[in-house]
């Protein structure tokens, strides 16, 4: 029987009650589960903590049919009503759970979002179209028994596409695995005013975006930062052979404290630099622009960076490094407040220059 975090809520639907009973009674005791858990205002139907695998966030849906009509996926419910299927709620919950774990427990585990349809069998013609949704599912077949359920979870873990945005356990970005001790700690301390156990502090992390023409400068900046205990992630050095580099880039950008872009006449024309920059902006990462030489800035970057202060490298002068180090440490403190500083300070906008 799985360990219960908190208690089972009242007023459940028939579908929710059947899922809750299955999870609590059928899963092994090394797994912890919580129902209707509040993550700083975002409530998840089910949260499942699997040591060394990660955290699974389940949204339980009582749909009885899934169809594709007029370019949209539609869910049919037991009362006959049909509504569009929108996976973004579950995806947003994943981000909220990850942020909560970083803030309150000082860990960055893998987190997976799963849309749970325990009453639903999917026709093959619909199943073949589902990858385009970029959403992850549990269906009726996955609730046959504990073995089928756990095999499906492990498949999510081993499939790199389900790790997008979180990196991997081998990635040096993350220093706190979701081990058995951590799961036990979260289970016993949830909702209680207990002090955090001591654990190693995560070093600040910078994502370094550049083009190969500026590789010498990138290496020098990396050297200067790492001498001051600021970790850097840069392509292709931090991507294992045979891996999807886009997945690793996206994961590293989400995990970083700051996005440092080396903007030059060459780099501003590169699709990969543009992808990395767009990803950082989409994820609302602090951008630290460094201009290399004299050139006309592309209108796209000019508009995007209009309200962001930048620095310029002249005559191999790297004196700006100390300013970057101070800024990144400040940003890291906001992202990972310590036990004596439970609330991160509000982020302030940049002043226009």
Residue frames as qw, qx, qy, qz and C-alpha x, y, z in Angstrom:
[[0.000, 0.888, 0.460, 0.000, 0.00, 0.00, 0.00],
 [0.400, 0.537, -0.029, 0.743, 1.37, 3.41, -0.99],
 [0.306, -0.353, -0.456, 0.757, 2.18, 5.97, 1.69],
 [0.045, 0.827, 0.504, 0.245, -0.42, 8.72, 1.96],
 [0.272, 0.079, -0.147, 0.948, 0.54, 12.39, 2.10],
 [0.349, -0.086, 0.112, -0.926, -2.12, 14.19, 4.11],
 [0.453, 0.216, 0.782, -0.371, -5.60, 12.66, 3.82],
 [0.143, 0.319, 0.782, 0.517, -8.10, 11.63, 1.15],
 [0.206, 0.022, 0.074, -0.976, -10.50, 14.55, 0.51],
 [0.357, 0.404, 0.774, -0.332, -14.28, 14.25, 0.77],
 [0.463, 0.693, 0.178, -0.523, -16.88, 14.89, -1.93],
 [0.202, -0.350, 0.740, 0.538, -15.11, 12.92, -4.65],
 [0.698, 0.323, -0.261, -0.584, -16.59, 12.00, -8.01],
 [0.969, -0.027, 0.220, -0.107, -16.99, 8.31, -8.81],
 [0.763, 0.552, -0.202, 0.268, -14.02, 8.47, -11.18],
 [0.043, 0.738, -0.489, 0.463, -11.80, 10.24, -8.65],
 [0.713, -0.443, 0.422, -0.343, -12.72, 7.80, -5.89],
 [0.985, 0.149, 0.087, 0.028, -11.88, 4.77, -8.06],
 [0.573, 0.646, -0.315, 0.394, -8.51, 6.26, -9.05],
 [0.229, -0.703, 0.474, -0.479, -7.64, 7.23, -5.48],
 [0.870, -0.286, 0.326, -0.236, -8.53, 3.78, -4.18],
 [0.921, 0.347, -0.067, 0.165, -6.48, 2.06, -6.89],
 [0.373, 0.711, -0.385, 0.455, -3.41, 4.20, -6.30],
 [0.378, -0.632, 0.483, -0.475, -3.47, 3.92, -2.52],
 [0.867, -0.207, 0.377, -0.251, -4.24, 0.21, -2.30],
 [0.938, 0.328, 0.079, 0.083, -2.38, -1.23, -5.30],
 [0.449, 0.763, -0.347, 0.311, 0.89, 0.70, -5.47],
 [0.766, -0.082, -0.473, 0.427, 3.94, -0.40, -3.40],
 [0.459, -0.826, -0.260, 0.200, 4.87, 1.29, -0.14],
 [0.546, -0.221, 0.117, 0.800, 8.01, 3.00, -1.47],
 [0.090, 0.448, 0.409, 0.790, 5.72, 5.36, -3.41],
 [0.017, -0.429, -0.520, 0.739, 4.01, 8.32, -1.73],
 [0.047, 0.496, 0.609, 0.617, 0.80, 9.83, -3.05],
 [0.022, 0.345, 0.418, -0.840, -1.16, 12.94, -2.19],
 [0.127, 0.592, 0.727, 0.325, -4.66, 13.99, -3.25],
 [0.037, -0.917, -0.303, -0.256, -5.91, 17.53, -3.87],
 [0.634, -0.371, -0.110, 0.670, -2.52, 18.94, -2.85],
 [0.119, 0.982, 0.141, -0.029, -2.08, 22.72, -2.85],
 [0.700, 0.007, 0.099, 0.707, 1.08, 24.11, -4.43],
 [0.157, -0.323, -0.063, 0.931, 0.94, 27.79, -3.52],
 [0.424, 0.431, 0.119, -0.788, -2.57, 28.18, -4.92],
 [0.570, 0.302, -0.593, -0.482, -2.47, 25.53, -7.66],
 [0.702, -0.180, 0.583, -0.366, -4.32, 22.35, -6.68],
 [0.332, 0.323, -0.821, -0.333, -3.38, 19.01, -8.27],
 [0.861, -0.162, -0.194, -0.441, -5.79, 16.06, -8.28],
 [0.956, -0.252, 0.043, 0.142, -3.02, 13.54, -7.60],
 [0.184, 0.821, -0.534, 0.087, 0.71, 13.87, -6.96],
 [0.992, -0.115, -0.010, 0.056, 2.78, 10.70, -6.96],
 [0.074, -0.839, 0.539, -0.013, 6.38, 10.64, -5.65],
 [0.991, 0.110, -0.042, 0.066, 8.43, 7.76, -7.05],
 [0.488, -0.737, 0.355, 0.303, 11.99, 7.65, -5.61],
 [0.419, -0.340, 0.626, 0.562, 14.76, 8.05, -8.21],
 [0.344, 0.461, 0.709, 0.407, 12.14, 8.41, -10.97],
 [0.036, 0.213, 0.109, 0.970, 10.42, 11.69, -10.22],
 [0.255, 0.338, 0.556, -0.715, 7.11, 13.35, -9.41],
 [0.022, 0.320, 0.782, 0.534, 4.01, 12.60, -11.46],
 [0.258, 0.239, 0.291, -0.890, 1.21, 15.17, -11.52],
 [0.061, 0.306, 0.905, 0.290, -2.12, 13.57, -12.49],
 [0.391, 0.106, 0.072, -0.911, -5.23, 15.43, -13.57],
 [0.251, 0.213, 0.942, -0.065, -8.15, 12.99, -13.26],
 [0.382, 0.177, -0.246, -0.873, -10.74, 13.41, -16.02],
 [0.538, 0.160, 0.752, -0.346, -14.06, 11.53, -16.16],
 [0.481, 0.457, -0.357, -0.658, -14.37, 11.60, -19.96],
 [0.780, 0.079, 0.607, -0.133, -15.85, 8.55, -21.69],
 [0.733, 0.496, 0.362, 0.292, -14.83, 9.40, -25.27],
 [0.222, -0.646, 0.253, 0.685, -12.19, 11.43, -27.09],
 [0.634, 0.584, 0.472, 0.188, -12.83, 12.57, -30.65],
 [0.320, -0.261, 0.271, 0.869, -11.24, 14.85, -33.24],
 [0.269, 0.752, 0.596, 0.084, -13.68, 17.40, -34.69],
 [0.203, 0.951, 0.130, 0.194, -13.12, 20.58, -36.66],
 [0.474, 0.612, -0.368, 0.516, -9.41, 20.59, -35.93],
 [0.263, -0.552, 0.512, -0.603, -9.79, 20.16, -32.16],
 [0.363, -0.064, -0.917, 0.151, -9.86, 17.28, -29.70],
 [0.532, -0.408, -0.028, -0.742, -13.16, 16.99, -27.84],
 [0.063, 0.053, -0.925, 0.371, -13.89, 15.14, -24.59],
 [0.579, -0.372, -0.429, -0.585, -17.34, 13.62, -24.04],
 [0.143, -0.272, 0.714, -0.630, -18.39, 13.33, -20.39],
 [0.025, 0.226, 0.966, -0.124, -20.88, 10.89, -18.77],
 [0.256, 0.578, 0.485, -0.604, -23.65, 13.53, -18.83],
 [0.581, 0.601, 0.505, 0.215, -23.28, 13.81, -22.61],
 [0.054, 0.970, -0.073, -0.226, -21.60, 17.21, -22.60],
 [0.818, 0.282, 0.097, 0.492, -18.64, 17.73, -24.92],
 [0.183, -0.953, 0.112, 0.213, -15.78, 20.11, -24.19],
 [0.584, 0.699, -0.378, 0.164, -12.45, 20.87, -25.89],
 [0.879, -0.321, -0.104, 0.338, -9.43, 19.09, -24.49],
 [0.156, 0.908, -0.244, 0.304, -6.87, 21.65, -23.28],
 [0.868, -0.105, -0.343, 0.344, -3.63, 20.10, -21.96],
 [0.260, 0.613, -0.265, 0.697, -2.15, 23.42, -20.79],
 [0.593, -0.676, 0.105, -0.425, -3.70, 23.23, -17.29],
 [0.957, -0.253, 0.012, 0.142, -1.83, 20.02, -16.51],
 [0.683, 0.393, -0.116, 0.605, 1.37, 21.42, -18.03],
 [0.070, -0.735, 0.171, -0.652, 1.09, 24.57, -15.92],
 [0.802, -0.559, 0.059, -0.201, 0.56, 22.43, -12.83],
 [0.911, 0.059, -0.110, 0.393, 3.84, 20.66, -13.58],
 [0.364, 0.553, -0.181, 0.727, 5.70, 23.97, -13.56],
 [0.437, -0.699, 0.111, -0.555, 3.98, 24.99, -10.30],
 [0.936, -0.349, -0.029, 0.020, 4.91, 21.71, -8.61],
 [0.770, 0.242, -0.145, 0.572, 8.54, 22.04, -9.74],
 [0.072, 0.657, -0.162, 0.732, 8.70, 25.64, -8.48],
 [0.689, -0.620, 0.036, -0.374, 7.16, 24.57, -5.15],
 [0.953, -0.172, -0.083, 0.236, 9.69, 21.78, -4.67],
 [0.557, 0.418, -0.163, 0.699, 12.57, 24.13, -5.42],
 [0.159, -0.674, 0.113, -0.712, 11.26, 26.79, -3.06],
 [0.705, -0.546, 0.135, -0.431, 10.13, 24.68, -0.10],
 [0.947, -0.245, 0.196, 0.065, 12.33, 21.58, -0.27],
 [0.078, -0.805, 0.506, 0.299, 15.34, 22.86, -2.23],
 [0.561, -0.045, 0.781, 0.272, 15.23, 20.07, -4.81],
 [0.435, 0.497, -0.298, -0.689, 14.79, 20.06, -8.59],
 [0.549, 0.011, 0.835, 0.017, 13.35, 16.62, -9.40],
 [0.081, -0.089, -0.734, -0.668, 12.00, 15.43, -12.72],
 [0.397, 0.334, 0.532, -0.670, 8.29, 16.31, -12.90],
 [0.021, 0.134, 0.827, 0.545, 5.87, 14.77, -15.39],
 [0.475, 0.170, 0.234, -0.831, 2.33, 15.90, -16.22],
 [0.011, 0.103, 0.968, 0.230, -0.22, 13.20, -16.98],
 [0.554, -0.018, -0.071, -0.830, -3.82, 13.51, -18.18],
 [0.147, -0.043, 0.967, -0.205, -5.63, 10.63, -16.54],
 [0.637, 0.053, -0.237, -0.731, -8.66, 9.09, -18.32],
 [0.258, -0.194, 0.924, -0.204, -9.40, 5.90, -16.33],
 [0.625, 0.373, 0.570, -0.382, -12.76, 5.33, -18.07],
 [0.499, 0.738, -0.162, -0.424, -11.47, 5.86, -21.58],
 [0.726, -0.008, 0.579, 0.371, -10.31, 3.48, -24.30],
 [0.137, 0.690, -0.247, -0.666, -8.81, 5.34, -27.26],
 [0.844, 0.484, 0.226, -0.050, -9.63, 4.27, -30.84],
 [0.741, -0.107, 0.310, 0.586, -6.51, 3.56, -32.89],
 [0.386, 0.657, 0.306, 0.571, -7.24, 6.35, -35.39],
 [0.252, -0.943, -0.015, -0.218, -7.28, 8.87, -32.53],
 [0.774, -0.531, 0.186, 0.292, -4.26, 7.32, -30.81],
 [0.721, 0.228, 0.267, 0.598, -2.15, 7.75, -33.95],
 [0.178, 0.786, 0.154, 0.571, -2.82, 11.50, -33.94],
 [0.559, -0.801, -0.208, 0.058, -2.10, 12.07, -30.27],
 [0.688, -0.164, -0.020, 0.706, 1.65, 12.85, -30.50],
 [0.213, 0.533, 0.210, 0.792, 0.75, 16.20, -32.05],
 [0.445, -0.819, -0.279, -0.233, -0.91, 17.16, -28.78],
 [0.360, 0.455, -0.537, 0.613, 2.42, 17.02, -26.93],
 [0.587, -0.468, 0.287, -0.595, 0.44, 15.80, -23.92],
 [0.218, 0.232, -0.936, 0.150, 0.90, 12.65, -21.84],
 [0.707, -0.211, -0.167, -0.654, -1.87, 10.22, -20.92],
 [0.141, -0.086, 0.956, -0.244, -3.01, 7.36, -18.70],
 [0.586, -0.045, -0.400, -0.703, -5.98, 5.38, -20.03],
 [0.865, -0.247, 0.095, -0.426, -8.24, 2.58, -18.85],
 [0.910, 0.215, -0.339, 0.108, -5.70, -0.07, -19.91],
 [0.334, 0.506, -0.539, 0.585, -3.09, 1.41, -17.57],
 [0.447, -0.399, 0.438, -0.670, -5.28, 0.78, -14.51],
 [0.826, -0.021, -0.516, -0.226, -5.58, -2.99, -14.98],
 [0.844, -0.429, -0.220, 0.234, -3.11, -3.63, -12.17],
 [0.369, -0.862, 0.182, 0.296, -0.13, -2.11, -10.39],
 [0.647, -0.156, 0.514, 0.542, 2.37, -3.68, -12.81],
 [0.413, 0.621, 0.486, 0.455, 0.73, -2.11, -15.89],
 [0.114, -0.982, -0.143, -0.037, 0.54, 1.26, -14.14],
 [0.513, -0.719, 0.303, 0.359, 4.17, 1.25, -12.98],
 [0.643, 0.106, 0.527, 0.546, 5.44, 0.10, -16.37],
 [0.271, 0.826, 0.356, 0.344, 3.70, 3.07, -17.96],
 [0.289, -0.949, 0.071, 0.104, 5.32, 5.44, -15.47],
 [0.637, -0.428, 0.446, 0.461, 8.73, 3.94, -16.11],
 [0.567, 0.464, 0.485, 0.478, 8.20, 4.34, -19.85],
 [0.048, 0.978, 0.140, 0.146, 7.64, 8.05, -19.29],
 [0.507, -0.774, 0.276, 0.261, 10.89, 8.19, -17.34],
 [0.655, -0.160, 0.554, 0.488, 12.93, 6.45, -20.03],
 [0.448, 0.677, 0.446, 0.376, 11.41, 8.43, -22.90],
 [0.396, -0.127, -0.053, 0.908, 13.50, 11.58, -23.30],
 [0.066, -0.471, -0.396, -0.785, 10.58, 13.52, -24.76],
 [0.524, -0.714, -0.443, -0.142, 8.86, 13.36, -21.36],
 [0.622, -0.449, -0.199, 0.610, 11.91, 14.93, -19.72],
 [0.318, 0.557, 0.195, 0.742, 11.78, 18.11, -21.79],
 [0.214, -0.793, -0.019, -0.571, 12.26, 21.16, -19.59],
 [0.736, -0.652, 0.108, -0.144, 13.66, 19.23, -16.65],
 [0.110, 0.679, -0.724, 0.052, 17.04, 17.90, -17.74],
 [0.871, -0.041, -0.484, -0.076, 18.03, 14.44, -16.51],
 [0.759, -0.648, 0.038, 0.049, 19.41, 12.93, -13.31],
 [0.810, 0.006, 0.098, 0.578, 22.83, 12.74, -14.98],
 [0.252, 0.788, 0.092, 0.554, 22.72, 16.45, -15.73],
 [0.494, -0.070, -0.453, 0.739, 25.08, 18.34, -13.34],
 [0.203, -0.503, -0.102, -0.834, 22.45, 21.08, -13.07],
 [0.732, -0.501, -0.133, -0.442, 20.66, 19.04, -10.41],
 [0.213, 0.433, -0.766, 0.424, 22.38, 18.06, -7.18],
 [0.432, -0.085, 0.664, -0.605, 19.39, 16.73, -5.21],
 [0.323, -0.062, -0.860, -0.391, 17.95, 13.49, -6.51],
 [0.689, -0.307, 0.028, -0.657, 14.48, 12.47, -5.36],
 [0.349, 0.200, -0.902, 0.159, 15.88, 9.65, -3.27],
 [0.525, -0.441, -0.726, -0.049, 14.02, 7.55, -0.68],
 [0.362, -0.347, -0.469, 0.727, 15.08, 9.80, 2.18],
 [0.068, 0.044, -0.102, -0.992, 13.81, 12.91, 0.42],
 [0.453, -0.311, -0.621, -0.559, 10.47, 11.28, -0.44],
 [0.519, -0.436, -0.685, 0.267, 10.10, 10.20, 3.19],
 [0.227, -0.236, -0.272, 0.905, 10.91, 13.71, 4.35],
 [0.246, -0.108, -0.311, -0.912, 8.34, 15.33, 2.05],
 [0.516, -0.362, -0.720, -0.289, 5.72, 12.77, 3.07],
 [0.503, -0.451, -0.610, 0.415, 6.19, 13.29, 6.81],
 [0.240, -0.313, -0.193, 0.898, 6.67, 17.07, 6.77],
 [0.010, -0.401, -0.541, -0.739, 3.91, 18.09, 4.37],
 [0.361, -0.713, -0.373, -0.471, 1.74, 20.76, 5.96],
 [0.693, -0.621, -0.239, 0.276, 3.87, 20.93, 9.10],
 [0.056, 0.955, -0.243, 0.163, 6.20, 23.67, 10.28],
 [0.890, -0.302, 0.172, 0.295, 9.39, 21.63, 10.26],
 [0.067, -0.814, 0.419, 0.397, 12.87, 22.85, 9.52],
 [0.800, 0.525, -0.262, -0.125, 14.51, 21.65, 6.32],
 [0.889, -0.276, 0.184, 0.314, 17.23, 19.03, 6.52],
 [0.120, -0.765, 0.411, 0.482, 20.67, 20.25, 5.58],
 [0.822, 0.359, 0.393, 0.204, 21.55, 19.55, 1.96],
 [0.494, -0.161, 0.285, 0.805, 24.27, 20.82, -0.37],
 [0.243, 0.743, 0.152, -0.605, 23.53, 24.18, -1.93],
 [0.699, 0.521, 0.406, 0.276, 23.08, 24.30, -5.68],
 [0.366, -0.325, 0.183, 0.853, 25.68, 26.52, -7.36],
 [0.378, 0.677, 0.072, -0.627, 24.47, 29.36, -9.63],
 [0.599, 0.177, 0.686, 0.372, 23.98, 28.35, -13.26],
 [0.236, 0.656, -0.154, -0.700, 24.34, 30.45, -16.43],
 [0.754, 0.413, 0.487, 0.156, 23.27, 29.35, -19.91],
 [0.182, -0.589, 0.364, 0.698, 25.84, 30.68, -22.40],
 [0.668, 0.609, 0.427, -0.018, 24.44, 31.30, -25.91],
 [0.085, -0.716, 0.426, 0.547, 26.90, 32.00, -28.73],
 [0.846, 0.514, -0.058, -0.128, 27.94, 30.97, -32.23],
 [0.914, -0.073, 0.096, 0.386, 31.07, 29.01, -33.18],
 [0.449, 0.677, -0.029, 0.583, 32.66, 32.18, -34.61],
 [0.228, -0.765, 0.258, -0.544, 32.72, 33.55, -31.04],
 [0.903, -0.233, -0.358, 0.048, 33.90, 30.34, -29.39],
 [0.550, 0.211, -0.412, 0.695, 37.15, 31.81, -28.07],
 [0.208, -0.421, 0.193, -0.861, 35.27, 34.57, -26.24],
 [0.804, -0.353, -0.213, -0.428, 32.74, 32.04, -24.91],
 [0.837, -0.055, -0.447, 0.311, 35.52, 29.84, -23.52],
 [0.295, 0.285, -0.377, 0.831, 37.16, 32.82, -21.80],
 [0.469, -0.418, 0.052, -0.776, 33.87, 33.93, -20.22],
 [0.893, -0.252, -0.336, -0.160, 33.21, 30.36, -19.06],
 [0.681, 0.102, -0.467, 0.555, 36.67, 30.20, -17.53],
 [0.022, 0.350, -0.289, 0.891, 36.21, 33.52, -15.70],
 [0.661, -0.383, -0.084, -0.639, 32.77, 32.55, -14.37],
 [0.912, -0.184, -0.366, -0.019, 33.72, 29.07, -13.20],
 [0.462, 0.253, -0.495, 0.691, 36.78, 30.45, -11.39],
 [0.214, -0.231, 0.334, -0.889, 34.19, 32.29, -9.29],
 [0.179, 0.154, 0.925, -0.298, 31.97, 29.22, -8.73],
 [0.578, 0.427, 0.109, -0.687, 29.38, 30.15, -11.38],
 [0.560, 0.077, 0.796, 0.218, 28.52, 27.05, -13.41],
 [0.358, 0.487, -0.275, -0.747, 28.00, 27.53, -17.15],
 [0.697, 0.273, 0.663, 0.007, 26.11, 25.46, -19.70],
 [0.272, 0.660, -0.333, -0.616, 27.20, 25.77, -23.30],
 [0.897, 0.372, 0.217, -0.101, 26.66, 23.88, -26.52],
 [0.837, -0.051, -0.435, -0.328, 27.96, 21.34, -27.49],
 [0.202, 0.420, -0.783, 0.412, 30.18, 20.54, -24.49],
 [0.343, -0.105, 0.687, -0.632, 27.28, 19.72, -22.14],
 [0.819, 0.199, -0.016, -0.538, 25.28, 17.42, -24.44],
 [0.618, -0.246, 0.743, 0.077, 26.00, 13.64, -24.36],
 [0.110, 0.262, -0.750, -0.597, 26.66, 11.96, -27.70],
 [0.134, -0.242, -0.918, -0.283, 23.54, 10.66, -29.42],
 [0.001, -0.549, -0.655, 0.520, 21.16, 12.85, -27.41],
 [0.182, 0.784, 0.468, 0.365, 18.56, 15.31, -28.77],
 [0.389, 0.031, -0.204, 0.898, 20.36, 18.63, -28.32],
 [0.242, -0.484, -0.223, -0.811, 17.16, 20.68, -28.45],
 [0.707, -0.553, -0.421, -0.130, 15.74, 18.82, -25.45],
 [0.685, -0.268, -0.294, 0.611, 18.93, 19.38, -23.47],
 [0.191, 0.270, 0.030, 0.943, 19.10, 23.05, -24.45],
 [0.429, -0.572, -0.309, -0.628, 15.50, 23.66, -23.38],
 [0.765, -0.483, -0.402, 0.137, 16.06, 21.80, -20.10],
 [0.581, -0.102, -0.211, 0.779, 19.20, 23.79, -19.32],
 [0.004, -0.403, -0.124, -0.907, 17.56, 27.12, -20.14],
 [0.584, -0.611, -0.353, -0.402, 14.64, 26.34, -17.83],
 [0.792, -0.425, -0.316, 0.305, 17.02, 25.34, -15.03],
 [0.519, 0.232, -0.141, 0.811, 19.41, 28.28, -15.37],
 [0.232, -0.680, -0.395, 0.572, 19.42, 31.38, -13.19],
 [0.148, 0.784, -0.106, -0.594, 20.41, 33.66, -16.07],
 [0.775, 0.462, 0.365, 0.230, 20.70, 33.53, -19.86],
 [0.245, -0.710, 0.296, 0.591, 23.94, 35.10, -21.12],
 [0.731, 0.582, 0.331, 0.129, 23.89, 35.80, -24.86],
 [0.385, -0.426, 0.358, 0.737, 26.98, 36.81, -26.85],
 [0.514, 0.762, 0.373, -0.126, 25.47, 38.94, -29.58],
 [0.310, -0.441, 0.462, 0.704, 27.60, 39.66, -32.63],
 [0.446, 0.463, -0.336, -0.688, 27.18, 40.32, -36.34],
 [0.323, 0.177, -0.902, -0.225, 27.54, 36.56, -36.81],
 [0.019, 0.155, 0.920, -0.360, 25.50, 35.17, -33.91],
 [0.386, 0.365, 0.328, -0.781, 22.42, 37.31, -34.59],
 [0.558, 0.342, -0.458, -0.602, 21.97, 35.53, -37.93],
 [0.196, 0.157, -0.968, 0.018, 22.10, 31.99, -36.49],
 [0.646, -0.332, -0.447, -0.522, 18.87, 30.00, -36.08],
 [0.681, -0.248, -0.635, 0.267, 20.17, 28.12, -33.03],
 [0.214, -0.030, -0.367, 0.905, 21.07, 31.30, -31.15],
 [0.386, -0.211, -0.181, -0.880, 17.64, 32.67, -32.06],
 [0.702, -0.309, -0.601, -0.223, 15.96, 29.49, -30.76],
 [0.542, -0.199, -0.585, 0.569, 17.85, 29.66, -27.48],
 [0.015, 0.048, -0.169, 0.984, 17.05, 33.35, -27.07],
 [0.523, -0.263, -0.358, -0.727, 13.35, 32.84, -27.88],
 [0.689, -0.296, -0.660, 0.050, 13.19, 29.96, -25.38],
 [0.367, -0.131, -0.484, 0.784, 14.74, 32.09, -22.65],
 [0.214, -0.112, -0.019, -0.970, 12.26, 34.91, -23.34],
 [0.628, -0.277, -0.537, -0.491, 9.33, 32.48, -23.38],
 [0.693, -0.325, -0.595, 0.245, 10.41, 31.06, -20.02],
 [0.242, -0.933, -0.044, -0.263, 10.90, 34.59, -18.62],
 [0.820, -0.230, -0.108, 0.513, 14.56, 34.01, -17.87],
 [0.156, -0.907, 0.099, 0.378, 16.72, 37.03, -16.99],
 [0.775, 0.512, 0.120, 0.350, 18.72, 37.91, -20.13],
 [0.399, -0.756, 0.210, 0.474, 22.24, 39.33, -19.83],
 [0.727, 0.660, 0.120, 0.147, 23.31, 40.58, -23.30],
 [0.485, -0.578, 0.342, 0.560, 26.99, 40.98, -24.18],
 [0.602, 0.790, 0.028, -0.114, 27.77, 42.76, -27.47],
 [0.733, -0.240, 0.380, 0.510, 30.91, 41.72, -29.34],
 [0.380, 0.024, 0.425, 0.821, 32.35, 44.51, -31.50],
 [0.260, 0.426, 0.046, -0.866, 30.65, 47.21, -33.54],
 [0.041, 0.190, 0.865, 0.463, 27.74, 46.10, -35.73],
 [0.448, -0.144, -0.132, -0.872, 24.17, 47.00, -36.61],
 [0.305, 0.030, 0.866, -0.395, 21.88, 45.07, -34.26],
 [0.103, -0.279, -0.845, -0.445, 19.19, 43.07, -36.04],
 [0.373, -0.353, -0.079, -0.854, 15.74, 44.74, -35.62],
 [0.762, -0.353, -0.508, -0.192, 14.36, 41.64, -33.89],
 [0.653, -0.219, -0.467, 0.554, 16.99, 41.70, -31.14],
 [0.112, 0.241, -0.104, 0.958, 16.88, 45.50, -31.02],
 [0.531, -0.435, -0.232, -0.690, 13.18, 45.38, -30.18],
 [0.816, -0.331, -0.474, 0.008, 13.46, 42.43, -27.76],
 [0.653, -0.182, -0.346, 0.649, 16.36, 44.01, -25.85],
 [0.069, 0.706, 0.136, 0.692, 15.08, 47.57, -25.89],
 [0.508, -0.756, 0.045, -0.410, 14.39, 47.60, -22.14],
 [0.926, -0.308, -0.022, 0.215, 17.36, 45.43, -21.14],
 [0.117, -0.904, 0.390, 0.128, 20.73, 46.89, -20.16],
 [0.947, 0.253, -0.051, 0.193, 23.68, 45.36, -22.06],
 [0.437, -0.740, 0.369, 0.355, 27.46, 45.36, -21.86],
 [0.715, 0.679, -0.166, -0.011, 30.10, 45.42, -24.61],
 [0.827, -0.306, 0.222, 0.417, 33.46, 43.65, -24.84],
 [0.389, 0.905, -0.152, 0.078, 36.20, 45.98, -26.07],
 [0.292, 0.707, -0.597, 0.243, 39.90, 45.15, -26.47],
 [0.676, -0.038, -0.718, 0.163, 39.58, 41.84, -24.56],
 [0.131, -0.316, 0.477, -0.810, 38.39, 43.73, -21.48],
 [0.529, -0.320, -0.769, -0.162, 36.50, 41.27, -19.28],
 [0.033, 0.125, -0.533, 0.836, 35.99, 43.58, -16.34],
 [0.596, -0.189, -0.134, -0.769, 32.23, 43.17, -16.70],
 [0.595, -0.050, -0.802, 0.001, 32.56, 39.58, -15.41],
 [0.150, -0.070, -0.696, 0.698, 32.43, 40.70, -11.77],
 [0.429, 0.065, 0.096, -0.896, 29.15, 42.50, -12.43],
 [0.694, 0.021, -0.564, -0.448, 27.73, 39.36, -14.04],
 [0.439, -0.014, -0.836, 0.329, 28.86, 37.20, -11.11],
 [0.100, 0.081, 0.524, -0.842, 27.13, 39.50, -8.62],
 [0.565, 0.087, -0.152, -0.806, 23.96, 39.59, -10.72],
 [0.659, 0.028, -0.713, -0.240, 23.78, 35.82, -11.16],
 [0.276, -0.052, -0.811, 0.513, 24.29, 35.19, -7.45],
 [0.303, 0.105, 0.306, -0.896, 21.46, 37.60, -6.71],
 [0.662, 0.099, -0.377, -0.640, 19.19, 35.83, -9.23],
 [0.531, 0.030, -0.844, 0.063, 20.09, 32.43, -7.81],
 [0.021, -0.069, -0.691, 0.720, 19.13, 33.61, -4.33],
 [0.521, 0.114, 0.029, -0.845, 15.73, 34.69, -5.67],
 [0.701, 0.113, -0.582, -0.397, 15.20, 31.28, -7.26],
 [0.733, -0.145, -0.641, 0.173, 16.39, 29.25, -4.27],
 [0.280, -0.724, 0.247, -0.580, 15.66, 31.18, -1.05],
 [0.342, 0.182, -0.843, 0.372, 17.23, 29.57, 2.02],
 [0.422, -0.507, -0.745, 0.105, 15.36, 28.42, 5.15],
 [0.256, -0.482, -0.351, 0.761, 16.08, 31.75, 6.82],
 [0.169, 0.337, -0.206, -0.903, 14.70, 33.56, 3.75],
 [0.450, 0.280, 0.844, -0.086, 11.48, 31.67, 2.93],
 [0.464, 0.785, 0.392, -0.119, 10.13, 34.17, 0.41],
 [0.564, 0.129, 0.297, 0.759, 12.07, 35.34, -2.61],
 [0.015, 0.522, 0.114, -0.845, 12.03, 39.11, -3.21],
 [0.575, 0.701, 0.363, -0.214, 9.80, 40.48, -5.91],
 [0.598, 0.120, 0.411, 0.677, 11.35, 40.74, -9.34],
 [0.084, 0.778, 0.109, -0.613, 11.69, 44.30, -10.53],
 [0.684, 0.664, 0.255, 0.160, 11.51, 45.37, -14.15],
 [0.601, -0.048, 0.143, 0.785, 14.48, 46.89, -15.91],
 [0.071, 0.800, 0.146, -0.578, 14.60, 50.63, -16.35],
 [0.677, 0.659, 0.259, 0.201, 14.57, 51.86, -19.89],
 [0.486, -0.494, 0.218, 0.687, 17.82, 53.27, -21.15]]
